[in-house]
Amino acid sequence: MPELYVLRLFVAGTTTRSHNAITNVRRICDYHLAGRFDLEVIDVYTHPEDTREFQIVATPTLVKVAPPPLRRIVGDLSNLDRVLDGLSLGSSGGNAKASS
């Protein structure tokens, strides 16, 4: 049975950067982790207490909670290879972008 990826995406409000990060991570998860991910989007403005556990100092930040090891990826998640490496999924084999 494939491992379940538990992901937390920390964003700051409804900015364009936050929207892009949400769109990019959902696209990546739907394609590379179809049916085996749990993604929670957390707005640090409305839930600042949630930032402490994962030591969030910048947004957007994607945290891979499971499977171990815990990893953080900061930015809008548009660099597909960087995100896949951060999720321990390897790379796409080029400098592809998550969004077009």
N, C-alpha and C positions, 0 to 999 in steps of 0.2 A: 504494500500500500504506500503511495507517495506521501512524503512529509507535508504537513500543513504549514504554510508560511503565515505567521502572525506579524502583521505590519501596522505601524502607527505613523501617520503622516501629520506632522505639526505644521500648521499654517497660521498666518497672521491676518485675520479678517478676510474680506472678499476682494482682495487686490488682484490685478492681472497676474502677477507672479504666483499667487496662491492658486488661482484658477488653472493656470498652466501646469503647475505641479500636480494638482488633483487629476487633471485630464491625462497627463503623461503617465502617472503611476497606475491609473486604472487601465489604460491601454496596454501597458507592459504586463500587468497582472492578468488581464483577460487573455493575452496571447501566450505568455510564457508560464503562467501558473493557473491556467483554466481549471476551475473547480477545486483548487487546493490552496486557497488563500483567504485570510480574514483581514480585511483592511478597515481601519478606523481612522477617520479624519478628525483631528482635534484642533479647534481654533484656540490659540493661546490667549486671545483677548477675552474669550468667555470662560475658559478653563485654565487659568494660569497655574493652578496647583498641579496640573498634570505634567508640567514641564520639569518638575523637580526630580521625579523618579528616573527620567532618562537624561537629565542634565542638558536640556535644550537651551542653547544660547543664541541660535540663529534660526530663521525660518525662510523658506520651507526646509524641514528636515524629515527624512524618512528613516524610521527606526525599524530594523528587522529584529523582532523580539525572539522569534523561533523560526526555524531551527537554529540552535546555537552555532556559532558565537553571535552575540548581539553586535549589530553593525549600524552605523549612522551614515546617511548620505545627505549632504547639504546641497541645496540648490533647487532649480526648477525641474530637475529630473529629465532634461531634454537630451542628455548625452546617454544614449542607450547602452553603449559598452560599459560606461562607468556605473550605471545602475545595475546592470546584469552582474558585473564583477562584485559590486557591493552586496548583492543578494546571493552571492556564491552560485550563480547560474552560468558562469563563463561569459564569453562575449559573443556578439553577433557576427564577428568576423570582419568588422570594418568600423568606420566612424559614423554609423547610421544614427539618425536622430529619432527620438521617440515621437516627436510631432513633426508634421510636414508644414 
